[in-house]
């Protein structure tokens, strides 16, 4: 549940910040009448994300067991790739997100209403599709469709509240630091989703080694115990992983975490980082 809360919080906050920046820029530049196309684009992006999640859930239920495992494994790997790209992209661009979005918005204003709809749609839709895919694969990994969904909804609700506080200027936070540490936690979550994806592909007979267990500590940490459930919900812990799962998990987590936490190199002397308050700060 915590892992999905983190996904909903981080992805929702990214989308919320995008909306705050777009709305604030239109209001302050005297283009308040152009807010409706922006909200139309946001609404379309939300609808597309919900439809995509529903398609994954109900579409996969009509498949055979082997096809379900193959689809789940493939989408797990895809979602891990997208989340990995996303955390590195935000790590690199968090401090310049405002200027980047404002440049796109200026270009859209010059074109017309349709361009504003498209700009807000793609700005929010990317986050929404990533969220739907990653939450779906995380739910498949935990095998519990209720608590992970509740966690994701709570995360989205929290991000919406934080986005409102940012817009009103009532909340100050160092977003670069926030995205750094939540990104590190998401890398751990993604490693667990990747391991489950490998297991799904093994069960679908796409990969070998299903019966080659690295260890089995199910008696020490029962999956149905409170601490087993906690470990599974937070880290996608599995008491009986295969050798291939352990190898892939290690090969992903160790280098990705090392690169992600490494100091960023810049060509110029870095300015002191200031806490971000509202949508007008970079």
BAGUMI-39349 format. One line per field, with one value per residue: residue number from 1; residue in three letters; x, y, z of N, C-alpha, C in turn. Coordinates in Angstrom, 3 decimals, m for minus. Atoms other than C-alpha are relative to their C-alpha. Layout:
BEGIN
pos [NUM|...]
code [ALA|...]
n.X [X|...]
n.Y [Y|...]
n.Z [Z|...]
ca.X [X|...]
ca.Y [Y|...]
ca.Z [Z|...]
c.X [X|...]
c.Y [Y|...]
c.Z [Z|...]
END
This chain:
BEGIN
pos [1|2|3|4|5|6|7|8|9|10|11|12|13|14|15|16|17|18|19|20|21|22|23|24|25|26|27|28|29|30|31|32|33|34|35|36|37|38|39|40|41|42|43|44|45|46|47|48|49|50|51|52|53|54|55|56|57|58|59|60|61|62|63|64|65|66|67|68|69|70|71|72|73|74|75|76|77|78|79|80|81|82|83|84|85|86|87|88|89|90|91|92|93|94|95|96|97|98|99|100|101|102|103|104|105|106|107|108|109|110|111|112|113|114|115|116|117|118|119|120|121|122|123|124|125|126|127|128|129|130|131|132|133|134|135|136|137|138|139|140|141|142|143|144|145|146|147|148|149|150|151|152|153|154|155|156|157|158|159|160|161|162|163|164|165|166|167|168|169|170|171|172|173|174|175|176|177|178|179|180|181|182|183|184|185|186|187|188|189|190|191|192|193|194|195|196|197|198|199|200|201|202|203|204|205|206|207|208|209|210|211|212|213|214|215|216|217|218|219|220|221|222|223|224|225|226|227|228|229|230|231|232|233|234|235|236|237|238|239|240|241|242|243|244|245|246|247|248|249|250|251|252|253|254|255|256|257|258|259|260|261|262|263|264|265|266|267|268|269|270|271|272|273|274|275|276|277|278|279|280|281|282]
code [UNK|UNK|UNK|UNK|UNK|UNK|UNK|UNK|UNK|UNK|UNK|UNK|UNK|UNK|UNK|UNK|UNK|UNK|UNK|UNK|UNK|UNK|UNK|UNK|UNK|UNK|UNK|UNK|UNK|UNK|UNK|UNK|UNK|UNK|UNK|UNK|UNK|UNK|UNK|UNK|UNK|UNK|UNK|UNK|UNK|UNK|UNK|UNK|UNK|UNK|UNK|UNK|UNK|UNK|UNK|UNK|UNK|UNK|UNK|UNK|UNK|UNK|UNK|UNK|UNK|UNK|UNK|UNK|UNK|UNK|UNK|UNK|UNK|UNK|UNK|UNK|UNK|UNK|UNK|UNK|UNK|UNK|UNK|UNK|UNK|UNK|UNK|UNK|UNK|UNK|UNK|UNK|UNK|UNK|UNK|UNK|UNK|UNK|UNK|UNK|UNK|UNK|UNK|UNK|UNK|UNK|UNK|UNK|UNK|UNK|UNK|UNK|UNK|UNK|UNK|UNK|UNK|UNK|UNK|UNK|UNK|UNK|UNK|UNK|UNK|UNK|UNK|UNK|UNK|UNK|UNK|UNK|UNK|UNK|UNK|UNK|UNK|UNK|UNK|UNK|UNK|UNK|UNK|UNK|UNK|UNK|UNK|UNK|UNK|UNK|UNK|UNK|UNK|UNK|UNK|UNK|UNK|UNK|UNK|UNK|UNK|UNK|UNK|UNK|UNK|UNK|UNK|UNK|UNK|UNK|UNK|UNK|UNK|UNK|UNK|UNK|UNK|UNK|UNK|UNK|UNK|UNK|UNK|UNK|UNK|UNK|UNK|UNK|UNK|UNK|UNK|UNK|UNK|UNK|UNK|UNK|UNK|UNK|UNK|UNK|UNK|UNK|UNK|UNK|UNK|UNK|UNK|UNK|UNK|UNK|UNK|UNK|UNK|UNK|UNK|UNK|UNK|UNK|UNK|UNK|UNK|UNK|UNK|UNK|UNK|UNK|UNK|UNK|UNK|UNK|UNK|UNK|UNK|UNK|UNK|UNK|UNK|UNK|UNK|UNK|UNK|UNK|UNK|UNK|UNK|UNK|UNK|UNK|UNK|UNK|UNK|UNK|UNK|UNK|UNK|UNK|UNK|UNK|UNK|UNK|UNK|UNK|UNK|UNK|UNK|UNK|UNK|UNK|UNK|UNK|UNK|UNK|UNK|UNK|UNK|UNK|UNK|UNK|UNK|UNK|UNK|UNK]
n.X [0.829|m0.874|m0.651|0.958|0.191|m1.148|0.178|1.052|m0.461|m1.035|0.508|1.046|m0.605|m0.597|1.090|0.558|m0.905|0.149|1.249|m0.187|m0.844|0.766|1.082|m0.564|m0.596|1.079|0.631|m0.907|m0.306|1.213|0.701|0.915|1.063|m0.515|m0.079|0.903|m0.678|m0.964|0.747|0.509|m1.117|m0.242|1.092|m0.204|m1.141|0.472|0.896|m0.824|m0.733|0.958|0.390|m1.138|m0.032|1.125|m0.317|m0.961|0.619|1.066|m0.481|m0.856|0.791|0.556|m1.088|m0.372|m0.970|m1.321|0.014|0.019|m1.345|m0.874|0.344|m0.413|m1.454|m0.451|0.379|m0.808|m1.301|0.229|0.280|m1.263|m0.780|0.595|m0.207|m1.427|m0.212|0.686|m0.692|m1.218|0.408|0.361|m1.231|m0.762|0.742|0.903|m0.233|0.270|1.293|0.849|m0.383|0.272|1.442|0.423|m0.379|0.981|1.280|m0.088|0.165|1.395|0.821|m0.167|0.695|1.446|0.637|m0.279|m1.363|0.017|0.551|m1.008|m1.132|0.350|0.305|m1.237|m0.768|0.590|0.265|m1.179|m0.044|1.142|m0.210|m1.036|0.586|0.911|m0.766|m0.822|0.895|0.558|m1.015|m0.264|1.127|m0.202|m1.122|0.401|1.100|1.102|0.486|0.726|m0.875|m0.851|0.802|0.278|m1.241|m0.214|0.984|m0.411|m1.150|0.489|0.719|m1.025|m0.669|0.924|m0.013|m1.288|0.018|0.802|m0.783|m1.053|0.596|0.346|m1.208|0.049|m0.910|m1.376|m0.716|m1.080|0.475|m1.123|m0.277|1.161|m0.008|m1.194|0.192|1.113|m0.507|m0.789|0.935|0.658|m0.946|0.121|1.291|m0.115|m0.801|0.906|0.915|m0.779|m0.180|1.264|0.170|m0.813|0.705|1.146|m0.498|m0.392|1.222|0.524|m0.983|m0.800|m1.347|m0.230|m0.430|1.109|m0.152|m1.325|0.187|m1.208|0.221|1.412|0.120|1.418|0.323|m0.519|0.805|1.201|0.578|1.270|m0.211|0.092|m1.273|m0.156|0.864|m0.630|m1.155|0.492|0.637|m0.955|m1.166|0.328|m0.812|0.440|m0.816|m0.600|m0.339|m0.871|m1.366|0.034|0.587|m1.012|m1.037|0.538|0.255|m1.285|m0.576|0.746|0.015|m1.310|m0.508|0.962|m0.013|m1.285|0.003|1.028|m0.408|m1.271|0.164|0.121|m1.068|0.474|m1.090|m0.225|0.153|1.412|0.541|0.603|1.365|0.973|1.266|0.939|1.296|0.933|m0.368|m0.800|m1.427|m0.588]
n.Y [m1.203|m1.169|m0.173|m0.619|m1.367|m0.769|m0.194|m0.989|m1.293|m0.598|m0.260|m1.004|m1.301|m0.480|m0.502|m1.171|m1.128|m0.421|m0.749|m1.260|m0.896|m0.436|m0.895|m1.238|m0.786|m0.608|m1.048|m1.130|m0.621|m0.622|0.904|0.803|0.559|1.213|1.075|1.094|1.016|0.730|0.966|1.032|0.909|0.756|0.962|1.053|0.808|0.827|1.018|0.969|0.809|0.922|0.974|0.889|0.908|0.922|0.921|0.966|0.873|0.844|0.688|1.129|1.046|0.906|0.776|1.244|m0.209|m0.240|m1.313|m0.992|m0.091|m0.625|m1.419|m0.632|m0.109|m0.983|m1.344|m0.322|m0.467|m1.294|m1.012|m0.283|m0.854|m1.333|m0.640|m0.315|m1.198|m1.125|m0.519|m0.670|m1.234|m0.992|m0.358|m0.922|m1.181|m0.527|m1.423|m0.797|0.432|m1.150|m0.680|0.903|0.006|m1.319|m0.117|0.744|m0.692|m1.172|0.476|0.419|m1.209|m0.613|0.818|m0.077|0.775|1.425|0.280|m0.009|1.286|1.031|m0.194|0.478|1.432|0.777|m0.262|0.784|1.365|0.850|0.427|0.860|1.324|0.656|0.364|1.132|1.208|0.443|0.464|1.296|1.039|0.172|0.775|1.390|0.558|0.268|0.941|m0.539|m1.106|m0.995|m0.889|m0.825|m1.036|m1.000|m0.736|m0.891|m1.081|m0.885|m0.754|m1.008|m1.024|m0.803|m0.840|m1.063|m0.990|m0.691|m0.873|m1.175|m0.826|m0.622|m1.067|m1.098|m0.501|0.300|1.106|m0.164|1.266|0.144|1.056|0.796|1.011|0.887|0.931|0.846|1.099|0.832|0.729|1.125|1.020|0.591|0.923|1.247|0.585|0.465|1.232|1.076|0.230|0.667|1.398|0.684|0.126|1.145|1.206|0.205|0.529|1.385|0.790|0.091|0.817|m0.848|0.024|1.257|m0.075|m0.223|0.869|m0.214|m0.998|m0.504|0.363|0.056|m0.338|m0.142|0.378|m1.056|m1.201|0.454|m1.076|m0.480|m0.654|m1.453|m0.536|0.442|m0.879|m1.324|0.061|0.157|m1.241|m1.097|0.335|1.117|1.109|1.353|0.879|1.111|m0.444|0.859|m0.507|m1.030|m1.202|m0.640|m0.551|m1.179|m0.997|m0.587|m0.710|m1.250|m0.896|m0.521|m1.096|m1.100|m0.793|m0.692|m1.117|m0.964|m0.743|m0.677|m1.454|m0.443|m0.877|m1.158|m0.738|m1.251|0.117|0.123|m0.988|0.607|0.445|m0.658|0.715|m0.413|m0.385|m0.385|0.371|m1.010|0.234|1.002]
n.Z [0.000|m0.062|1.293|0.912|m0.498|0.475|1.438|0.187|m0.508|0.836|1.345|m0.115|m0.285|1.248|0.831|m0.665|0.202|1.392|0.100|m0.726|0.791|1.164|m0.422|m0.542|1.071|0.767|m0.810|m0.183|1.291|0.500|0.912|m0.816|0.839|0.627|m0.992|0.353|0.814|m0.820|m0.813|0.912|0.252|m1.233|m0.144|0.998|m0.440|m1.117|0.565|0.720|m0.978|m0.609|1.023|0.199|m1.139|0.126|1.091|m0.510|m0.991|0.534|1.187|m0.375|m0.658|1.008|0.576|m0.668|m1.066|0.577|0.642|m1.066|m0.566|1.003|0.065|m1.249|m0.034|0.994|m0.438|m1.182|0.478|0.645|m1.029|m0.685|0.903|0.008|m1.299|m0.094|0.819|m0.613|m1.178|0.456|0.687|m1.006|m0.711|0.839|0.444|m1.033|m0.265|1.189|0.516|0.277|1.240|1.117|0.250|0.459|1.400|0.791|m0.088|0.879|1.374|0.165|0.050|1.317|1.001|m0.200|m1.067|0.155|m0.452|m1.459|m0.411|0.267|m0.910|m1.334|0.098|0.009|m1.223|m1.087|0.448|m0.169|m1.396|m0.265|0.586|m0.799|m1.281|0.208|0.315|m1.119|m1.053|0.414|m0.150|m1.434|m0.532|0.410|m0.764|m1.382|0.004|m0.791|0.799|m0.777|m0.764|0.874|0.648|m1.028|m0.204|1.143|m0.076|m1.090|0.494|0.942|m0.773|m0.687|1.003|0.385|m1.082|0.046|1.171|m0.335|m0.920|0.803|0.812|m0.890|m0.635|m1.440|m0.303|0.465|m0.058|0.975|0.884|0.494|m1.025|m0.085|1.116|m0.111|m0.945|0.450|1.160|m0.496|m0.480|1.160|0.617|m0.765|0.379|1.379|m0.007|m0.382|1.119|1.034|m0.417|0.222|1.443|0.417|m0.459|0.894|1.269|m0.257|m0.073|1.359|0.738|0.875|m0.566|m0.729|m1.394|m0.932|m1.172|m0.607|m1.040|m0.655|m1.399|m0.373|m1.419|m0.248|m1.378|m0.879|0.275|0.722|0.826|m0.540|m1.292|0.116|0.477|1.383|0.795|0.025|0.903|1.367|0.426|0.109|0.828|0.883|m0.488|0.303|m0.829|0.752|1.354|0.793|0.183|1.035|m0.592|m0.854|0.869|0.684|m1.040|m0.393|1.144|0.188|m1.156|m0.394|0.840|0.154|m1.223|m0.091|0.948|m0.384|m1.189|0.239|0.180|1.382|0.478|0.758|0.622|m0.712|m1.444|m0.341|m0.911|m1.186|0.224|m0.850|m0.097|1.036|m0.543|1.034|1.355|0.679|m0.251|0.864]
ca.X [0.000|2.833|4.561|1.398|0.838|4.337|3.594|0.340|1.962|4.962|3.270|0.262|2.485|4.378|1.104|m0.205|2.872|2.491|m1.126|m0.193|2.501|0.241|m2.667|m0.506|1.296|m1.949|m3.426|m0.341|0.140|m3.427|m4.711|m7.261|m9.804|m7.537|m7.880|m10.791|m8.744|m6.073|m8.653|m10.163|m6.734|m6.239|m9.672|m8.949|m5.605|m7.266|m9.962|m7.345|m5.359|m8.453|m9.485|m5.989|m6.052|m9.501|m8.332|m5.373|m7.514|m10.507|m8.688|m6.180|m8.940|m10.126|m6.726|m5.464|m3.188|m0.049|m1.066|m1.845|1.581|3.309|1.399|2.002|5.717|6.142|4.219|6.130|9.411|7.968|6.665|10.044|11.733|9.277|9.574|13.368|13.362|10.895|12.901|16.082|14.234|12.757|16.131|17.629|14.841|13.090|14.731|13.935|10.416|8.725|10.716|10.329|6.540|6.191|8.080|5.693|2.717|3.898|4.154|0.669|m0.832|0.583|m1.068|m4.508|m6.976|m6.410|m2.689|m3.420|m5.572|m2.840|m0.106|m1.923|m3.102|0.404|1.929|m0.484|m1.249|2.312|2.233|m1.232|m0.327|2.848|0.853|m1.828|0.719|2.959|0.064|m1.438|1.827|2.403|m1.077|m0.321|2.933|1.287|m1.725|m4.084|m6.272|m7.855|m5.171|m2.744|m5.573|m6.518|m2.879|m2.640|m5.858|m4.629|m1.357|m3.206|m5.440|m2.392|m0.713|m3.857|m3.884|m0.170|m0.677|m3.397|m1.142|1.673|m0.639|m1.776|1.826|1.055|3.630|7.392|9.461|12.722|11.333|14.754|15.374|11.825|12.060|15.541|14.505|11.113|12.886|15.324|12.415|10.712|13.870|13.595|9.908|10.713|13.343|10.676|8.226|10.972|11.640|7.948|7.902|10.722|8.769|5.675|7.714|9.120|5.609|4.639|7.611|9.205|12.225|13.861|14.631|11.165|12.098|15.624|14.960|17.655|16.230|12.936|12.294|8.529|8.546|10.622|8.683|5.223|3.655|0.348|1.923|1.668|5.376|5.365|2.442|4.265|7.452|5.468|3.476|6.507|9.323|7.430|9.225|8.983|10.105|10.977|12.558|14.260|17.955|17.172|14.971|17.771|20.296|18.060|17.020|20.664|21.788|19.046|19.051|22.788|23.865|20.632|20.661|24.359|23.910|20.722|22.255|25.540|26.058|25.006|27.724|27.074|29.131|28.744|28.849|25.569|23.378|22.163|18.969|15.990|12.816|10.105|6.916|4.033|4.144|6.269|9.559|11.891]
ca.Y [0.000|2.396|1.761|2.667|5.683|6.840|6.322|8.267|11.026|11.559|11.215|13.215|15.973|16.180|16.531|18.988|21.172|21.202|22.359|24.999|26.423|26.521|28.140|30.662|31.728|32.303|34.293|36.465|37.073|38.346|35.291|34.122|33.553|30.755|28.708|26.672|25.011|24.109|22.463|20.652|19.210|18.188|16.510|14.605|13.443|12.193|10.383|8.743|7.574|6.059|4.400|2.974|1.546|0.023|m1.488|m3.110|m4.506|m5.792|m6.635|m8.882|m10.775|m12.336|m13.863|m17.340|m17.809|m17.988|m14.919|m13.013|m13.843|m12.877|m9.589|m8.832|m9.561|m7.489|m4.512|m4.747|m4.369|m1.517|0.288|m0.050|1.436|4.364|5.031|4.870|7.377|9.561|9.792|10.661|13.200|14.932|14.835|16.704|19.194|19.857|23.261|24.356|22.933|26.342|27.949|24.855|24.780|28.523|28.330|25.654|27.680|30.818|28.829|27.377|30.820|32.022|29.148|29.153|27.385|23.917|24.135|24.977|21.864|19.729|21.272|20.639|17.212|15.959|17.634|15.840|12.766|11.485|11.423|9.848|6.998|6.250|6.232|3.886|1.444|1.397|1.086|m1.757|m3.673|m3.017|m4.361|m7.485|m7.932|m7.720|m9.795|m7.536|m5.251|m3.307|m1.958|m0.946|0.939|2.669|3.624|5.076|7.083|8.436|9.443|11.237|12.991|14.119|15.394|17.332|19.007|19.817|21.203|23.521|24.726|25.334|27.389|29.490|29.961|28.398|25.611|25.854|22.797|22.007|20.108|19.040|17.257|15.879|14.360|13.041|10.975|9.883|8.944|6.769|5.003|4.509|2.874|0.305|m0.238|m0.554|m3.198|m5.283|m4.823|m5.855|m9.020|m9.912|m9.224|m11.707|m14.249|m13.705|m14.341|m17.491|m18.713|m17.991|m20.163|m17.185|m17.366|m20.437|m21.207|m21.148|m23.999|m22.746|m20.981|m18.746|m19.317|m19.961|m18.191|m18.553|m20.256|m17.453|m14.627|m16.014|m14.033|m13.795|m12.432|m8.733|m8.184|m10.299|m8.231|m5.037|m6.069|m7.113|m3.883|m1.620|m3.472|m6.102|m8.665|m12.315|m15.079|m17.575|m15.754|m17.584|m17.223|m15.223|m12.817|m12.134|m11.594|m9.151|m7.363|m6.811|m5.810|m3.186|m1.803|m1.450|0.567|2.575|3.636|4.513|6.687|8.291|9.302|10.463|14.270|16.020|17.672|21.158|23.348|26.394|26.985|25.919|28.487|27.867|25.882|27.764|26.185|26.297|28.141|28.243|27.791|30.852|29.424|27.430]
ca.Z [0.000|0.868|m2.456|m4.363|m2.107|m3.046|m6.743|m6.529|m4.474|m6.691|m10.075|m8.904|m7.563|m10.839|m12.745|m10.131|m10.435|m14.200|m13.897|m11.283|m13.523|m16.577|m14.707|m12.833|m16.006|m17.899|m15.022|m14.507|m18.234|m18.616|m20.485|m17.926|m20.718|m22.032|m18.836|m20.210|m22.996|m20.421|m18.145|m21.133|m21.938|m18.295|m18.189|m21.408|m19.996|m16.791|m18.792|m21.024|m17.991|m16.346|m19.605|m20.037|m16.514|m17.088|m20.377|m18.653|m15.848|m17.789|m20.987|m19.238|m17.389|m20.676|m21.468|m20.678|m17.659|m19.797|m21.777|m18.567|m17.152|m20.399|m20.564|m16.888|m17.181|m20.330|m18.938|m15.647|m17.511|m19.589|m16.490|m14.779|m17.846|m17.877|m14.148|m14.323|m17.177|m15.282|m12.043|m13.936|m16.104|m13.054|m11.295|m14.231|m14.994|m11.661|m11.209|m14.778|m15.097|m14.961|m17.782|m19.972|m19.582|m20.039|m23.311|m24.586|m23.381|m25.186|m28.399|m27.857|m27.207|m30.500|m32.373|m30.759|m28.491|m29.914|m29.198|m25.549|m25.226|m26.781|m24.603|m21.319|m22.520|m23.243|m20.181|m17.829|m19.936|m19.813|m16.029|m16.024|m18.366|m16.427|m13.186|m14.548|m15.923|m12.865|m10.406|m12.439|m12.534|m8.813|m8.047|m10.071|m8.156|m4.729|m5.737|m3.756|m5.824|m2.952|m0.643|m3.419|m5.137|m1.886|m1.362|m4.871|m4.410|m1.077|m2.734|m5.525|m2.997|m1.013|m4.188|m5.122|m1.702|m1.959|m5.465|m4.190|m1.364|m3.862|m6.042|m3.084|m1.943|1.447|1.185|0.910|0.090|m1.640|m4.617|m5.856|m2.548|m2.431|m5.905|m5.148|m2.129|m3.426|m6.652|m4.698|m2.992|m6.359|m7.709|m4.898|m5.687|m9.397|m8.645|m6.908|m9.797|m12.217|m10.205|m10.296|m14.014|m14.486|m12.416|m14.588|m17.728|m16.120|m15.337|m18.944|m20.027|m21.769|m19.458|m17.875|m14.235|m12.640|m10.274|m9.485|m6.187|m4.744|m1.249|0.494|3.798|3.707|7.117|8.655|6.986|6.142|3.273|5.150|8.365|9.173|8.612|5.451|4.148|5.116|3.299|0.251|0.178|0.611|m1.179|m3.242|m1.094|m2.167|0.249|m2.493|m5.456|m8.274|m9.031|m12.174|m10.200|m7.704|m10.504|m12.420|m9.206|m8.246|m11.746|m11.850|m8.315|m7.654|m10.731|m11.084|m7.441|m7.588|m10.680|m9.362|m6.023|m7.540|m7.459|m10.643|m12.674|m14.002|m16.257|m14.059|m10.358|m8.829|m7.138|m3.589|m3.660|m2.325|m0.973|m3.608|m2.719|m5.138|m8.918|m9.613|m8.331|m10.494]
c.X [0.868|0.658|m0.932|m0.365|1.120|m0.118|m1.038|0.430|0.971|m0.523|m1.086|0.556|0.669|m1.078|m0.609|0.867|m0.095|m1.248|0.128|0.792|m0.765|m1.062|0.564|0.567|m1.071|m0.649|0.899|0.357|m1.244|m0.771|m0.959|m1.087|0.443|0.118|m0.864|0.663|1.026|m0.717|m0.621|1.106|0.311|m1.064|0.140|1.148|m0.398|m0.896|0.800|0.736|m0.912|m0.423|1.119|0.099|m1.110|0.253|0.988|m0.670|m0.992|0.437|0.826|m0.795|m0.587|1.063|0.201|1.060|1.378|0.072|m0.017|1.387|0.963|m0.268|0.461|1.506|0.533|m0.315|0.750|1.356|m0.138|m0.226|1.260|0.876|m0.530|0.247|1.469|0.325|m0.593|0.782|1.298|m0.328|m0.345|1.218|0.774|m0.717|m0.854|0.164|m0.335|m1.372|m0.865|0.330|m0.289|m1.485|m0.486|0.369|m0.986|m1.349|m0.008|m0.205|m1.446|m0.926|0.082|m0.768|m1.512|m0.495|0.337|1.386|0.092|m0.536|1.039|1.162|m0.313|m0.294|1.273|0.814|m0.503|m0.176|1.180|0.084|m1.132|0.175|1.063|m0.579|m0.907|0.768|0.759|m0.869|m0.577|1.013|0.339|m1.113|0.143|1.105|m0.416|m1.145|m1.202|m0.505|m0.662|0.947|0.965|m0.773|m0.342|1.235|0.253|m0.957|0.341|1.198|m0.413|m0.740|0.980|0.688|m0.908|m0.032|1.301|0.055|m0.794|0.768|1.151|m0.558|m0.320|1.227|0.074|0.979|1.358|0.735|1.096|m0.361|1.127|0.335|m1.146|0.025|1.220|m0.279|m1.209|0.404|0.823|m0.904|m0.722|0.923|m0.051|m1.301|0.074|0.814|m0.872|m0.989|0.715|0.193|m1.275|m0.292|0.790|m0.683|m1.211|0.450|0.506|m1.231|m0.657|0.906|0.755|1.452|0.178|0.221|m1.105|0.181|1.357|m0.108|1.337|m0.034|m1.502|m0.105|m1.468|m0.417|0.482|m0.808|m1.213|m0.629|m1.292|0.135|m0.036|1.298|0.307|m0.822|0.602|1.175|m0.438|m0.604|0.975|1.091|m0.291|0.817|m0.647|0.879|0.703|0.339|0.870|1.383|0.007|m0.595|1.029|1.072|m0.488|m0.249|1.286|0.598|m0.735|0.246|1.366|0.486|m0.960|m0.004|1.294|0.040|m0.993|0.439|1.325|m0.236|m0.073|1.139|m0.603|1.198|0.331|m0.195|m1.474|m0.408|m0.564|m1.445|m0.927|m1.239|m0.989|m1.336|m0.889|0.539|0.911|1.489|0.496|0.527]
c.Y [1.260|0.269|0.691|1.409|0.897|0.286|1.083|1.388|0.660|0.349|1.069|1.384|0.571|0.593|1.259|1.232|0.534|0.866|1.352|1.008|0.544|1.022|1.337|0.883|0.685|1.144|1.229|0.694|0.617|m0.849|m0.920|m0.659|m1.305|m1.165|m1.199|m1.037|m0.814|m1.056|m1.094|m1.024|m0.864|m1.075|m1.155|m0.930|m0.931|m1.126|m1.076|m0.918|m1.020|m1.085|m1.009|m1.009|m1.030|m1.033|m1.064|m1.016|m0.971|m0.745|m1.223|m1.144|m0.993|m0.904|m1.314|0.298|0.329|1.375|1.113|0.187|0.674|1.492|0.723|0.179|1.056|1.424|0.407|0.560|1.367|1.094|0.356|0.902|1.426|0.738|0.381|1.246|1.224|0.569|0.696|1.301|1.082|0.444|1.058|1.321|0.652|1.506|0.896|m0.327|1.189|0.630|m0.876|0.009|1.345|0.223|m0.728|0.716|1.251|m0.405|m0.399|1.200|0.659|m0.759|0.098|m0.939|m1.479|m0.373|m0.009|m1.315|m1.097|0.111|m0.532|m1.492|m0.834|0.209|m0.850|m1.458|m0.931|m0.532|m0.983|m1.403|m0.772|m0.488|m1.213|m1.291|m0.508|m0.499|m1.363|m1.119|m0.235|m0.803|m1.469|m0.660|m0.354|m0.997|0.456|1.252|1.114|0.974|0.795|1.134|1.112|0.858|0.991|1.187|0.983|0.848|1.101|1.118|0.913|0.941|1.138|1.101|0.800|0.956|1.270|0.939|0.691|1.196|1.224|0.594|m0.285|m1.091|0.269|m1.326|0.014|m1.169|m0.864|m1.110|m0.996|m1.030|m0.920|m1.206|m0.848|m0.797|m1.203|m1.115|m0.673|m0.958|m1.353|m0.712|m0.585|m1.283|m1.197|m0.332|m0.724|m1.472|m0.801|m0.154|m1.165|m1.306|m0.297|m0.606|m1.429|m0.907|m0.148|m0.821|0.813|0.056|m1.286|0.251|0.196|m0.799|0.154|1.123|0.429|m0.331|m0.043|0.222|0.234|m0.395|1.052|1.283|m0.449|1.146|0.575|0.619|1.507|0.598|m0.474|0.856|1.393|0.035|m0.122|1.293|1.123|m0.302|m1.072|m1.239|m1.336|m0.973|m1.118|0.414|m1.026|0.639|1.137|1.296|0.757|0.665|1.292|1.122|0.726|0.829|1.300|0.953|0.634|1.130|1.176|0.887|0.790|1.219|1.073|0.864|0.734|1.496|0.352|0.941|1.119|0.760|1.295|m0.235|m0.005|1.076|m0.694|m0.350|0.650|m0.857|0.563|0.298|0.454|m0.314|0.971|m0.214|m1.084|m1.151]
c.Z [0.000|m1.344|m0.988|0.445|m0.516|m1.493|m0.265|0.426|m0.960|m1.388|0.030|0.251|m1.237|m0.901|0.602|m0.173|m1.424|m0.163|0.698|m0.820|m1.204|0.393|0.482|m1.107|m0.846|0.766|0.065|m1.312|m0.644|m0.988|0.752|m0.861|m0.676|0.992|m0.382|m0.900|0.798|0.832|m0.857|m0.296|1.208|0.180|m0.993|0.402|1.140|m0.514|m0.726|0.965|0.664|m0.991|m0.248|1.136|m0.054|m1.095|0.454|0.920|m0.630|m1.256|0.339|0.614|m0.994|m0.610|0.753|1.061|m0.567|m0.649|1.042|0.604|m0.969|m0.096|1.256|0.079|m0.944|0.444|1.261|m0.415|m0.658|1.039|0.770|m0.860|0.006|1.312|0.172|m0.810|0.685|1.181|m0.398|m0.718|1.014|0.795|m0.773|m0.245|1.070|0.185|m1.186|m0.587|m0.394|m1.341|m1.219|m0.364|m0.524|m1.457|m0.908|m0.003|m0.869|m1.456|m0.271|m0.091|m1.373|m1.077|0.148|1.077|m0.077|0.499|1.518|0.543|m0.152|0.979|1.388|m0.006|0.071|1.276|1.163|m0.399|0.159|1.420|0.295|m0.542|0.766|1.327|m0.145|m0.222|1.215|1.152|m0.358|0.185|1.473|0.662|m0.373|0.816|1.421|0.075|0.808|m0.695|0.777|0.684|m0.874|m0.676|0.984|0.250|m1.118|0.044|1.113|m0.425|m0.961|0.733|0.733|m0.982|m0.454|1.057|m0.003|m1.190|0.246|0.924|m0.725|m0.764|0.850|0.696|1.488|0.399|m0.616|0.184|m1.055|m0.906|m0.539|0.999|0.113|m1.120|0.037|0.889|m0.346|m1.240|0.416|0.519|m1.164|m0.745|0.710|m0.354|m1.408|m0.087|0.374|m1.103|m1.129|0.328|m0.207|m1.486|m0.553|0.398|m0.882|m1.322|0.162|0.070|m1.372|m0.908|m1.040|0.455|0.797|1.489|1.008|1.289|0.692|1.029|0.594|1.484|0.233|1.499|0.360|1.400|0.999|m0.145|m0.797|m0.791|0.567|1.391|m0.184|m0.530|m1.421|m0.942|m0.122|m0.970|m1.462|m0.516|m0.240|m1.020|m1.042|0.354|m0.355|0.771|m0.756|m1.434|m0.725|m0.126|m1.013|0.536|0.835|m0.857|m0.658|0.992|0.381|m1.130|m0.298|1.162|0.266|m0.918|m0.118|1.235|0.128|m0.918|0.437|1.177|m0.175|m0.208|m1.480|m0.352|m0.839|m0.538|0.709|1.471|0.347|0.987|1.226|m0.279|1.005|0.087|m1.003|0.640|m1.134|m1.383|m0.695|0.204|m0.922|0.821]
END
